[in-house]
Amino acid sequence: MESLDTIRLVIGAAALGYGAWSDWQTRRVPDRTWQIAGGAGLALLAAELWQAQVSAGTWGLAIALGALFWYSQIDDEAIHGRELTAWRVIQVAGVVGIAHFALFEGWEALRSGDYVVELLAALALMVMMYGWYYFGPTIGGADVKALLTVAVLVPFAPDTGATLHAFGDQGFPFPWVVFMNSLLLYLAIPIGLLVWNIAHRNLEKPWLQALLGVRMDLTKARDSFVWPMTRVIGDRTVLAPMVKRDLDLPSEWDALAAAGVKRPWVSLKIPYIIPLFGAFLLSAFVGDLFSELLVAPLGELFQ
């Protein structure tokens, strides 16, 4: 394995591993986690591009990548003077870099230039994550920052001997593989919950809740990061597998206690960074399991 690959994977595993642990324990991840890992990734990228003597357009894409990453970390209202001016210059440089690539290199660079496809793919993933964060209700700020960090830290597939690739040897860019594998692992969570509930004999009609949560002592639930699926509505105790995340939790727990419910069904707030951490390691050492299990079979159907 190349030395740069080793450094990138060690930094990524450390950042995501710590982020997953911190998110599980406190539902918070310090921004410094991503700043250190992402900053190191951009420094390694700059060193690699400098050594390869890439074109101005490729440098422009890398600058845009850095600007998009730091956009998630820098609050314009919190900096002033020279710092704000420098940040504005970096933002403008990113826009100019993309414009230069599109106007003067473009298609020819895509066909012949090393690094170009991977940098464009990393940029596309970052833009998508910003869109998902601003317009979608299912992802948090730490999740976005973690994926942005993966995009800048490991934009190129590491040479680890991973064997699973989409479409033969021409696989998806590595950050996209990590993202797709993370969705696969996240979708596996209900299976894990079902196995847990079967092992602990927590099965009862209407059964769906066994895929979405667990039963927990009410006292423990009050002090845990969980949402209630067992709720008191009016004078009835009902099971609501589709939880509402804006509930007044203290009132919900009090109502359950008053109704004599001692072990309600609860939905675990499993942070996305946990499957993302697993997907990072899976992608590095196994490969594109998502495409192997889902994309390849679909392709065979249409042959």
C-alpha positions as protocol buffer text, in pm:
chain_id: "A"
residue {
  index: 1
  type: MET
  ca { x: 0 y: 0 z: 0 }
}
residue {
  index: 2
  type: GLU
  ca { x: 130 y: 346 z: -92 }
}
residue {
  index: 3
  type: SER
  ca { x: 247 y: 563 z: 196 }
}
residue {
  index: 4
  type: LEU
  ca { x: -5 y: 837 z: 113 }
}
residue {
  index: 5
  type: ASP
  ca { x: -284 y: 579 z: 112 }
}
residue {
  index: 6
  type: THR
  ca { x: -177 y: 457 z: 455 }
}
residue {
  index: 7
  type: ILE
  ca { x: -166 y: 807 z: 599 }
}
residue {
  index: 8
  type: ARG
  ca { x: -508 y: 894 z: 454 }
}
residue {
  index: 9
  type: LEU
  ca { x: -671 y: 576 z: 580 }
}
residue {
  index: 10
  type: VAL
  ca { x: -523 y: 610 z: 929 }
}
residue {
  index: 11
  type: ILE
  ca { x: -639 y: 971 z: 958 }
}
residue {
  index: 12
  type: GLY
  ca { x: -983 y: 886 z: 817 }
}
residue {
  index: 13
  type: ALA
  ca { x: -1032 y: 587 z: 1045 }
}
residue {
  index: 14
  type: ALA
  ca { x: -923 y: 788 z: 1350 }
}
residue {
  index: 15
  type: ALA
  ca { x: -1152 y: 1083 z: 1268 }
}
residue {
  index: 16
  type: LEU
  ca { x: -1457 y: 874 z: 1181 }
}
residue {
  index: 17
  type: GLY
  ca { x: -1399 y: 633 z: 1467 }
}
residue {
  index: 18
  type: TYR
  ca { x: -1378 y: 915 z: 1718 }
}
residue {
  index: 19
  type: GLY
  ca { x: -1673 y: 1092 z: 1553 }
}
residue {
  index: 20
  type: ALA
  ca { x: -1886 y: 778 z: 1575 }
}
residue {
  index: 21
  type: TRP
  ca { x: -1798 y: 730 z: 1943 }
}
residue {
  index: 22
  type: SER
  ca { x: -1861 y: 1095 z: 2031 }
}
residue {
  index: 23
  type: ASP
  ca { x: -2189 y: 1107 z: 1840 }
}
residue {
  index: 24
  type: TRP
  ca { x: -2313 y: 792 z: 2014 }
}
residue {
  index: 25
  type: GLN
  ca { x: -2214 y: 916 z: 2360 }
}
residue {
  index: 26
  type: THR
  ca { x: -2323 y: 1281 z: 2338 }
}
residue {
  index: 27
  type: ARG
  ca { x: -2489 y: 1328 z: 1996 }
}
residue {
  index: 28
  type: ARG
  ca { x: -2223 y: 1589 z: 1926 }
}
residue {
  index: 29
  type: VAL
  ca { x: -1895 y: 1579 z: 1736 }
}
residue {
  index: 30
  type: PRO
  ca { x: -1641 y: 1861 z: 1787 }
}
residue {
  index: 31
  type: ASP
  ca { x: -1578 y: 2052 z: 1464 }
}
residue {
  index: 32
  type: ARG
  ca { x: -1207 y: 2026 z: 1537 }
}
residue {
  index: 33
  type: THR
  ca { x: -1232 y: 1656 z: 1446 }
}
residue {
  index: 34
  type: TRP
  ca { x: -1320 y: 1738 z: 1085 }
}
residue {
  index: 35
  type: GLN
  ca { x: -1098 y: 2046 z: 1068 }
}
residue {
  index: 36
  type: ILE
  ca { x: -788 y: 1845 z: 1155 }
}
residue {
  index: 37
  type: ALA
  ca { x: -871 y: 1550 z: 927 }
}
residue {
  index: 38
  type: GLY
  ca { x: -995 y: 1765 z: 638 }
}
residue {
  index: 39
  type: GLY
  ca { x: -705 y: 2008 z: 667 }
}
residue {
  index: 40
  type: ALA
  ca { x: -460 y: 1718 z: 661 }
}
residue {
  index: 41
  type: GLY
  ca { x: -641 y: 1574 z: 359 }
}
residue {
  index: 42
  type: LEU
  ca { x: -615 y: 1900 z: 166 }
}
residue {
  index: 43
  type: ALA
  ca { x: -245 y: 1928 z: 252 }
}
residue {
  index: 44
  type: LEU
  ca { x: -184 y: 1572 z: 126 }
}
residue {
  index: 45
  type: LEU
  ca { x: -384 y: 1646 z: -189 }
}
residue {
  index: 46
  type: ALA
  ca { x: -180 y: 1960 z: -257 }
}
residue {
  index: 47
  type: ALA
  ca { x: 146 y: 1769 z: -209 }
}
residue {
  index: 48
  type: GLU
  ca { x: 33 y: 1494 z: -446 }
}
residue {
  index: 49
  type: LEU
  ca { x: -83 y: 1736 z: -716 }
}
residue {
  index: 50
  type: TRP
  ca { x: 239 y: 1939 z: -683 }
}
residue {
  index: 51
  type: GLN
  ca { x: 451 y: 1629 z: -728 }
}
residue {
  index: 52
  type: ALA
  ca { x: 244 y: 1521 z: -1030 }
}
residue {
  index: 53
  type: GLN
  ca { x: 271 y: 1871 z: -1188 }
}
residue {
  index: 54
  type: VAL
  ca { x: -94 y: 1878 z: -1285 }
}
residue {
  index: 55
  type: SER
  ca { x: -260 y: 2142 z: -1501 }
}
residue {
  index: 56
  type: ALA
  ca { x: -398 y: 2475 z: -1383 }
}
residue {
  index: 57
  type: GLY
  ca { x: -752 y: 2345 z: -1430 }
}
residue {
  index: 58
  type: THR
  ca { x: -686 y: 2049 z: -1200 }
}
residue {
  index: 59
  type: TRP
  ca { x: -550 y: 2289 z: -939 }
}
residue {
  index: 60
  type: GLY
  ca { x: -867 y: 2492 z: -983 }
}
residue {
  index: 61
  type: LEU
  ca { x: -1079 y: 2187 z: -899 }
}
residue {
  index: 62
  type: ALA
  ca { x: -867 y: 2119 z: -592 }
}
residue {
  index: 63
  type: ILE
  ca { x: -908 y: 2480 z: -472 }
}
residue {
  index: 64
  type: ALA
  ca { x: -1284 y: 2452 z: -521 }
}
residue {
  index: 65
  type: LEU
  ca { x: -1278 y: 2129 z: -320 }
}
residue {
  index: 66
  type: GLY
  ca { x: -1100 y: 2307 z: -36 }
}
residue {
  index: 67
  type: ALA
  ca { x: -1338 y: 2604 z: -47 }
}
residue {
  index: 68
  type: LEU
  ca { x: -1644 y: 2376 z: -27 }
}
residue {
  index: 69
  type: PHE
  ca { x: -1495 y: 2190 z: 266 }
}
residue {
  index: 70
  type: TRP
  ca { x: -1410 y: 2501 z: 467 }
}
residue {
  index: 71
  type: TYR
  ca { x: -1751 y: 2651 z: 389 }
}
residue {
  index: 72
  type: SER
  ca { x: -1892 y: 2397 z: 636 }
}
residue {
  index: 73
  type: GLN
  ca { x: -1641 y: 2503 z: 902 }
}
residue {
  index: 74
  type: ILE
  ca { x: -1616 y: 2881 z: 878 }
}
residue {
  index: 75
  type: ASP
  ca { x: -1885 y: 3117 z: 1002 }
}
residue {
  index: 76
  type: ASP
  ca { x: -1862 y: 3441 z: 804 }
}
residue {
  index: 77
  type: GLU
  ca { x: -2016 y: 3634 z: 1093 }
}
residue {
  index: 78
  type: ALA
  ca { x: -1754 y: 3509 z: 1339 }
}
residue {
  index: 79
  type: ILE
  ca { x: -1447 y: 3638 z: 1151 }
}
residue {
  index: 80
  type: HIS
  ca { x: -1348 y: 3992 z: 1061 }
}
residue {
  index: 81
  type: GLY
  ca { x: -1077 y: 4195 z: 896 }
}
residue {
  index: 82
  type: ARG
  ca { x: -796 y: 4012 z: 721 }
}
residue {
  index: 83
  type: GLU
  ca { x: -935 y: 3669 z: 807 }
}
residue {
  index: 84
  type: LEU
  ca { x: -1266 y: 3749 z: 638 }
}
residue {
  index: 85
  type: THR
  ca { x: -1084 y: 3896 z: 337 }
}
residue {
  index: 86
  type: ALA
  ca { x: -866 y: 3585 z: 304 }
}
residue {
  index: 87
  type: TRP
  ca { x: -1173 y: 3362 z: 325 }
}
residue {
  index: 88
  type: ARG
  ca { x: -1349 y: 3565 z: 54 }
}
residue {
  index: 89
  type: VAL
  ca { x: -1041 y: 3531 z: -166 }
}
residue {
  index: 90
  type: ILE
  ca { x: -1045 y: 3152 z: -123 }
}
residue {
  index: 91
  type: GLN
  ca { x: -1414 y: 3139 z: -216 }
}
residue {
  index: 92
  type: VAL
  ca { x: -1358 y: 3346 z: -528 }
}
residue {
  index: 93
  type: ALA
  ca { x: -1055 y: 3134 z: -618 }
}
residue {
  index: 94
  type: GLY
  ca { x: -1272 y: 2824 z: -601 }
}
residue {
  index: 95
  type: VAL
  ca { x: -1528 y: 2970 z: -840 }
}
residue {
  index: 96
  type: VAL
  ca { x: -1254 y: 3092 z: -1076 }
}
residue {
  index: 97
  type: GLY
  ca { x: -1087 y: 2750 z: -1062 }
}
residue {
  index: 98
  type: ILE
  ca { x: -1402 y: 2570 z: -1173 }
}
residue {
  index: 99
  type: ALA
  ca { x: -1465 y: 2829 z: -1443 }
}
residue {
  index: 100
  type: HIS
  ca { x: -1109 y: 2795 z: -1574 }
}
residue {
  index: 101
  type: PHE
  ca { x: -1139 y: 2419 z: -1589 }
}
residue {
  index: 102
  type: ALA
  ca { x: -1475 y: 2431 z: -1766 }
}
residue {
  index: 103
  type: LEU
  ca { x: -1371 y: 2697 z: -2020 }
}
residue {
  index: 104
  type: PHE
  ca { x: -1014 y: 2597 z: -2104 }
}
residue {
  index: 105
  type: GLU
  ca { x: -972 y: 2227 z: -2028 }
}
residue {
  index: 106
  type: GLY
  ca { x: -1308 y: 2060 z: -1991 }
}
residue {
  index: 107
  type: TRP
  ca { x: -1373 y: 1748 z: -2198 }
}
residue {
  index: 108
  type: GLU
  ca { x: -1012 y: 1694 z: -2304 }
}
residue {
  index: 109
  type: ALA
  ca { x: -901 y: 1693 z: -1941 }
}
residue {
  index: 110
  type: LEU
  ca { x: -1174 y: 1443 z: -1856 }
}
residue {
  index: 111
  type: ARG
  ca { x: -1051 y: 1210 z: -2128 }
}
residue {
  index: 112
  type: SER
  ca { x: -680 y: 1229 z: -2057 }
}
residue {
  index: 113
  type: GLY
  ca { x: -611 y: 1397 z: -1724 }
}
residue {
  index: 114
  type: ASP
  ca { x: -529 y: 1203 z: -1410 }
}
residue {
  index: 115
  type: TYR
  ca { x: -708 y: 1314 z: -1092 }
}
residue {
  index: 116
  type: VAL
  ca { x: -975 y: 1510 z: -1283 }
}
residue {
  index: 117
  type: VAL
  ca { x: -1257 y: 1254 z: -1270 }
}
residue {
  index: 118
  type: GLU
  ca { x: -1199 y: 1186 z: -900 }
}
residue {
  index: 119
  type: LEU
  ca { x: -1189 y: 1555 z: -809 }
}
residue {
  index: 120
  type: LEU
  ca { x: -1509 y: 1624 z: -1003 }
}
residue {
  index: 121
  type: ALA
  ca { x: -1676 y: 1326 z: -836 }
}
residue {
  index: 122
  type: ALA
  ca { x: -1570 y: 1453 z: -493 }
}
residue {
  index: 123
  type: LEU
  ca { x: -1709 y: 1798 z: -577 }
}
residue {
  index: 124
  type: ALA
  ca { x: -2038 y: 1646 z: -693 }
}
residue {
  index: 125
  type: LEU
  ca { x: -2071 y: 1448 z: -369 }
}
residue {
  index: 126
  type: MET
  ca { x: -2004 y: 1759 z: -162 }
}
residue {
  index: 127
  type: VAL
  ca { x: -2263 y: 1963 z: -351 }
}
residue {
  index: 128
  type: MET
  ca { x: -2516 y: 1682 z: -308 }
}
residue {
  index: 129
  type: MET
  ca { x: -2451 y: 1666 z: 66 }
}
residue {
  index: 130
  type: TYR
  ca { x: -2506 y: 2041 z: 103 }
}
residue {
  index: 131
  type: GLY
  ca { x: -2834 y: 2005 z: -87 }
}
residue {
  index: 132
  type: TRP
  ca { x: -2940 y: 1710 z: 129 }
}
residue {
  index: 133
  type: TYR
  ca { x: -2863 y: 1907 z: 442 }
}
residue {
  index: 134
  type: TYR
  ca { x: -3048 y: 2225 z: 342 }
}
residue {
  index: 135
  type: PHE
  ca { x: -3348 y: 2063 z: 174 }
}
residue {
  index: 136
  type: GLY
  ca { x: -3374 y: 1718 z: 336 }
}
residue {
  index: 137
  type: PRO
  ca { x: -3488 y: 1643 z: 692 }
}
residue {
  index: 138
  type: THR
  ca { x: -3288 y: 1326 z: 753 }
}
residue {
  index: 139
  type: ILE
  ca { x: -2925 y: 1432 z: 791 }
}
residue {
  index: 140
  type: GLY
  ca { x: -2744 y: 1643 z: 1048 }
}
residue {
  index: 141
  type: GLY
  ca { x: -2455 y: 1885 z: 1030 }
}
residue {
  index: 142
  type: ALA
  ca { x: -2200 y: 1642 z: 1173 }
}
residue {
  index: 143
  type: ASP
  ca { x: -2303 y: 1381 z: 915 }
}
residue {
  index: 144
  type: VAL
  ca { x: -2245 y: 1627 z: 630 }
}
residue {
  index: 145
  type: LYS
  ca { x: -1909 y: 1738 z: 770 }
}
residue {
  index: 146
  type: ALA
  ca { x: -1800 y: 1375 z: 804 }
}
residue {
  index: 147
  type: LEU
  ca { x: -1875 y: 1301 z: 439 }
}
residue {
  index: 148
  type: LEU
  ca { x: -1711 y: 1625 z: 324 }
}
residue {
  index: 149
  type: THR
  ca { x: -1404 y: 1516 z: 517 }
}
residue {
  index: 150
  type: VAL
  ca { x: -1403 y: 1178 z: 341 }
}
residue {
  index: 151
  type: ALA
  ca { x: -1428 y: 1357 z: 5 }
}
residue {
  index: 152
  type: VAL
  ca { x: -1121 y: 1574 z: 63 }
}
residue {
  index: 153
  type: LEU
  ca { x: -918 y: 1322 z: 262 }
}
residue {
  index: 154
  type: VAL
  ca { x: -949 y: 1021 z: 32 }
}
residue {
  index: 155
  type: PRO
  ca { x: -1062 y: 1146 z: -311 }
}
residue {
  index: 156
  type: PHE
  ca { x: -865 y: 866 z: -483 }
}
residue {
  index: 157
  type: ALA
  ca { x: -915 y: 496 z: -428 }
}
residue {
  index: 158
  type: PRO
  ca { x: -644 y: 361 z: -196 }
}
residue {
  index: 159
  type: ASP
  ca { x: -437 y: 68 z: -317 }
}
residue {
  index: 160
  type: THR
  ca { x: -534 y: -183 z: -50 }
}
residue {
  index: 161
  type: GLY
  ca { x: -615 y: -485 z: -262 }
}
residue {
  index: 162
  type: ALA
  ca { x: -992 y: -438 z: -239 }
}
residue {
  index: 163
  type: THR
  ca { x: -1153 y: -672 z: -492 }
}
residue {
  index: 164
  type: LEU
  ca { x: -1515 y: -555 z: -533 }
}
residue {
  index: 165
  type: HIS
  ca { x: -1561 y: -289 z: -802 }
}
residue {
  index: 166
  type: ALA
  ca { x: -1857 y: -177 z: -1007 }
}
residue {
  index: 167
  type: PHE
  ca { x: -1841 y: -256 z: -1377 }
}
residue {
  index: 168
  type: GLY
  ca { x: -1519 y: -456 z: -1360 }
}
residue {
  index: 169
  type: ASP
  ca { x: -1203 y: -261 z: -1286 }
}
residue {
  index: 170
  type: GLN
  ca { x: -1368 y: 74 z: -1361 }
}
residue {
  index: 171
  type: GLY
  ca { x: -1532 y: 141 z: -1028 }
}
residue {
  index: 172
  type: PHE
  ca { x: -1703 y: 441 z: -878 }
}
residue {
  index: 173
  type: PRO
  ca { x: -1480 y: 709 z: -721 }
}
residue {
  index: 174
  type: PHE
  ca { x: -1387 y: 616 z: -366 }
}
residue {
  index: 175
  type: PRO
  ca { x: -1589 y: 880 z: -172 }
}
residue {
  index: 176
  type: TRP
  ca { x: -1901 y: 767 z: -359 }
}
residue {
  index: 177
  type: VAL
  ca { x: -1826 y: 405 z: -274 }
}
residue {
  index: 178
  type: VAL
  ca { x: -1801 y: 501 z: 94 }
}
residue {
  index: 179
  type: PHE
  ca { x: -2130 y: 690 z: 72 }
}
residue {
  index: 180
  type: MET
  ca { x: -2315 y: 407 z: -104 }
}
residue {
  index: 181
  type: ASN
  ca { x: -2177 y: 144 z: 133 }
}
residue {
  index: 182
  type: SER
  ca { x: -2284 y: 359 z: 428 }
}
residue {
  index: 183
  type: LEU
  ca { x: -2642 y: 355 z: 298 }
}
residue {
  index: 184
  type: LEU
  ca { x: -2620 y: -23 z: 269 }
}
residue {
  index: 185
  type: LEU
  ca { x: -2500 y: -56 z: 628 }
}
residue {
  index: 186
  type: TYR
  ca { x: -2764 y: 188 z: 750 }
}
residue {
  index: 187
  type: LEU
  ca { x: -3033 y: -21 z: 580 }
}
residue {
  index: 188
  type: ALA
  ca { x: -2897 y: -324 z: 766 }
}
residue {
  index: 189
  type: ILE
  ca { x: -2978 y: -166 z: 1104 }
}
residue {
  index: 190
  type: PRO
  ca { x: -3341 y: -294 z: 1104 }
}
residue {
  index: 191
  type: ILE
  ca { x: -3212 y: -647 z: 1052 }
}
residue {
  index: 192
  type: GLY
  ca { x: -2982 y: -608 z: 1351 }
}
residue {
  index: 193
  type: LEU
  ca { x: -3271 y: -474 z: 1561 }
}
residue {
  index: 194
  type: LEU
  ca { x: -3489 y: -769 z: 1460 }
}
residue {
  index: 195
  type: VAL
  ca { x: -3218 y: -1016 z: 1561 }
}
residue {
  index: 196
  type: TRP
  ca { x: -3177 y: -836 z: 1894 }
}
residue {
  index: 197
  type: ASN
  ca { x: -3551 y: -843 z: 1962 }
}
residue {
  index: 198
  type: ILE
  ca { x: -3580 y: -1209 z: 1871 }
}
residue {
  index: 199
  type: ALA
  ca { x: -3289 y: -1293 z: 2102 }
}
residue {
  index: 200
  type: HIS
  ca { x: -3451 y: -1095 z: 2386 }
}
residue {
  index: 201
  type: ARG
  ca { x: -3803 y: -1224 z: 2311 }
}
residue {
  index: 202
  type: ASN
  ca { x: -3935 y: -877 z: 2241 }
}
residue {
  index: 203
  type: LEU
  ca { x: -4178 y: -981 z: 1969 }
}
residue {
  index: 204
  type: GLU
  ca { x: -4542 y: -884 z: 1976 }
}
residue {
  index: 205
  type: LYS
  ca { x: -4805 y: -766 z: 1731 }
}
residue {
  index: 206
  type: PRO
  ca { x: -4805 y: -569 z: 1505 }
}
residue {
  index: 207
  type: TRP
  ca { x: -4438 y: -680 z: 1464 }
}
residue {
  index: 208
  type: LEU
  ca { x: -4314 y: -375 z: 1267 }
}
residue {
  index: 209
  type: GLN
  ca { x: -4170 y: -213 z: 1578 }
}
residue {
  index: 210
  type: ALA
  ca { x: -3919 y: -498 z: 1609 }
}
residue {
  index: 211
  type: LEU
  ca { x: -3747 y: -363 z: 1298 }
}
residue {
  index: 212
  type: LEU
  ca { x: -3743 y: -4 z: 1421 }
}
residue {
  index: 213
  type: GLY
  ca { x: -3658 y: -12 z: 1790 }
}
residue {
  index: 214
  type: VAL
  ca { x: -3627 y: -202 z: 2115 }
}
residue {
  index: 215
  type: ARG
  ca { x: -3806 y: -224 z: 2448 }
}
residue {
  index: 216
  type: MET
  ca { x: -3635 y: -28 z: 2726 }
}
residue {
  index: 217
  type: ASP
  ca { x: -3700 y: 39 z: 3093 }
}
residue {
  index: 218
  type: LEU
  ca { x: -3874 y: 375 z: 3123 }
}
residue {
  index: 219
  type: THR
  ca { x: -3620 y: 505 z: 3374 }
}
residue {
  index: 220
  type: LYS
  ca { x: -3335 y: 426 z: 3136 }
}
residue {
  index: 221
  type: ALA
  ca { x: -3524 y: 570 z: 2839 }
}
residue {
  index: 222
  type: ARG
  ca { x: -3554 y: 906 z: 3013 }
}
residue {
  index: 223
  type: ASP
  ca { x: -3174 y: 935 z: 3026 }
}
residue {
  index: 224
  type: SER
  ca { x: -3104 y: 792 z: 2679 }
}
residue {
  index: 225
  type: PHE
  ca { x: -3104 y: 934 z: 2327 }
}
residue {
  index: 226
  type: VAL
  ca { x: -3425 y: 763 z: 2216 }
}
residue {
  index: 227
  type: TRP
  ca { x: -3771 y: 852 z: 2086 }
}
residue {
  index: 228
  type: PRO
  ca { x: -4083 y: 683 z: 2227 }
}
residue {
  index: 229
  type: MET
  ca { x: -4279 y: 455 z: 1997 }
}
residue {
  index: 230
  type: THR
  ca { x: -4516 y: 365 z: 2279 }
}
residue {
  index: 231
  type: ARG
  ca { x: -4724 y: 676 z: 2343 }
}
residue {
  index: 232
  type: VAL
  ca { x: -5024 y: 789 z: 2542 }
}
residue {
  index: 233
  type: ILE
  ca { x: -5283 y: 952 z: 2315 }
}
residue {
  index: 234
  type: GLY
  ca { x: -5585 y: 1075 z: 2505 }
}
residue {
  index: 235
  type: ASP
  ca { x: -5683 y: 793 z: 2736 }
}
residue {
  index: 236
  type: ARG
  ca { x: -5523 y: 520 z: 2521 }
}
residue {
  index: 237
  type: THR
  ca { x: -5174 y: 370 z: 2510 }
}
residue {
  index: 238
  type: VAL
  ca { x: -5083 y: 315 z: 2145 }
}
residue {
  index: 239
  type: LEU
  ca { x: -4786 y: 195 z: 1945 }
}
residue {
  index: 240
  type: ALA
  ca { x: -4664 y: 448 z: 1688 }
}
residue {
  index: 241
  type: PRO
  ca { x: -4370 y: 300 z: 1492 }
}
residue {
  index: 242
  type: MET
  ca { x: -4335 y: 617 z: 1284 }
}
residue {
  index: 243
  type: VAL
  ca { x: -4195 y: 845 z: 1554 }
}
residue {
  index: 244
  type: LYS
  ca { x: -4220 y: 1222 z: 1563 }
}
residue {
  index: 245
  type: ARG
  ca { x: -3888 y: 1386 z: 1632 }
}
residue {
  index: 246
  type: ASP
  ca { x: -4027 y: 1713 z: 1767 }
}
residue {
  index: 247
  type: LEU
  ca { x: -4199 y: 1555 z: 2066 }
}
residue {
  index: 248
  type: ASP
  ca { x: -4186 y: 1707 z: 2415 }
}
residue {
  index: 249
  type: LEU
  ca { x: -3995 y: 1408 z: 2551 }
}
residue {
  index: 250
  type: PRO
  ca { x: -4026 y: 1481 z: 2927 }
}
residue {
  index: 251
  type: SER
  ca { x: -4404 y: 1505 z: 2886 }
}
residue {
  index: 252
  type: GLU
  ca { x: -4409 y: 1181 z: 2684 }
}
residue {
  index: 253
  type: TRP
  ca { x: -4216 y: 992 z: 2953 }
}
residue {
  index: 254
  type: ASP
  ca { x: -4436 y: 1138 z: 3228 }
}
residue {
  index: 255
  type: ALA
  ca { x: -4751 y: 1029 z: 3044 }
}
residue {
  index: 256
  type: LEU
  ca { x: -4617 y: 676 z: 3007 }
}
residue {
  index: 257
  type: ALA
  ca { x: -4529 y: 661 z: 3376 }
}
residue {
  index: 258
  type: ALA
  ca { x: -4877 y: 781 z: 3470 }
}
residue {
  index: 259
  type: ALA
  ca { x: -5027 y: 510 z: 3246 }
}
residue {
  index: 260
  type: GLY
  ca { x: -4821 y: 243 z: 3422 }
}
residue {
  index: 261
  type: VAL
  ca { x: -4601 y: 160 z: 3122 }
}
residue {
  index: 262
  type: LYS
  ca { x: -4268 y: 34 z: 3254 }
}
residue {
  index: 263
  type: ARG
  ca { x: -4095 y: -92 z: 2936 }
}
residue {
  index: 264
  type: PRO
  ca { x: -4203 y: 114 z: 2633 }
}
residue {
  index: 265
  type: TRP
  ca { x: -4089 y: 55 z: 2278 }
}
residue {
  index: 266
  type: VAL
  ca { x: -3836 y: 318 z: 2178 }
}
residue {
  index: 267
  type: SER
  ca { x: -3658 y: 413 z: 1858 }
}
residue {
  index: 268
  type: LEU
  ca { x: -3281 y: 441 z: 1893 }
}
residue {
  index: 269
  type: LYS
  ca { x: -3120 y: 756 z: 1761 }
}
residue {
  index: 270
  type: ILE
  ca { x: -2841 y: 572 z: 1579 }
}
residue {
  index: 271
  type: PRO
  ca { x: -2600 y: 833 z: 1440 }
}
residue {
  index: 272
  type: TYR
  ca { x: -2529 y: 805 z: 1068 }
}
residue {
  index: 273
  type: ILE
  ca { x: -2156 y: 841 z: 1138 }
}
residue {
  index: 274
  type: ILE
  ca { x: -2152 y: 490 z: 1286 }
}
residue {
  index: 275
  type: PRO
  ca { x: -2241 y: 312 z: 956 }
}
residue {
  index: 276
  type: LEU
  ca { x: -2027 y: 570 z: 774 }
}
residue {
  index: 277
  type: PHE
  ca { x: -1725 y: 462 z: 981 }
}
residue {
  index: 278
  type: GLY
  ca { x: -1797 y: 99 z: 901 }
}
residue {
  index: 279
  type: ALA
  ca { x: -1843 y: 184 z: 534 }
}
residue {
  index: 280
  type: PHE
  ca { x: -1507 y: 363 z: 525 }
}
residue {
  index: 281
  type: LEU
  ca { x: -1325 y: 51 z: 640 }
}
residue {
  index: 282
  type: LEU
  ca { x: -1542 y: -176 z: 425 }
}
residue {
  index: 283
  type: SER
  ca { x: -1478 y: 32 z: 113 }
}
residue {
  index: 284
  type: ALA
  ca { x: -1103 y: 44 z: 172 }
}
residue {
  index: 285
  type: PHE
  ca { x: -1044 y: -324 z: 233 }
}
residue {
  index: 286
  type: VAL
  ca { x: -1336 y: -503 z: 63 }
}
residue {
  index: 287
  type: GLY
  ca { x: -1462 y: -264 z: -203 }
}
residue {
  index: 288
  type: ASP
  ca { x: -1794 y: -160 z: -352 }
}
residue {
  index: 289
  type: LEU
  ca { x: -2031 y: -398 z: -174 }
}
residue {
  index: 290
  type: PHE
  ca { x: -2330 y: -177 z: -258 }
}
residue {
  index: 291
  type: SER
  ca { x: -2283 y: -223 z: -632 }
}
residue {
  index: 292
  type: GLU
  ca { x: -2199 y: -589 z: -593 }
}
residue {
  index: 293
  type: LEU
  ca { x: -2525 y: -660 z: -411 }
}
residue {
  index: 294
  type: LEU
  ca { x: -2762 y: -414 z: -578 }
}
residue {
  index: 295
  type: VAL
  ca { x: -2631 y: -261 z: -900 }
}
residue {
  index: 296
  type: ALA
  ca { x: -2475 y: -568 z: -1060 }
}
residue {
  index: 297
  type: PRO
  ca { x: -2786 y: -791 z: -1023 }
}
residue {
  index: 298
  type: LEU
  ca { x: -3001 y: -517 z: -1178 }
}
residue {
  index: 299
  type: GLY
  ca { x: -2759 y: -491 z: -1469 }
}
residue {
  index: 300
  type: GLU
  ca { x: -2782 y: -865 z: -1531 }
}
residue {
  index: 301
  type: LEU
  ca { x: -3161 y: -843 z: -1547 }
}
residue {
  index: 302
  type: PHE
  ca { x: -3145 y: -601 z: -1839 }
}
residue {
  index: 303
  type: GLN
  ca { x: -2879 y: -784 z: -2041 }
}
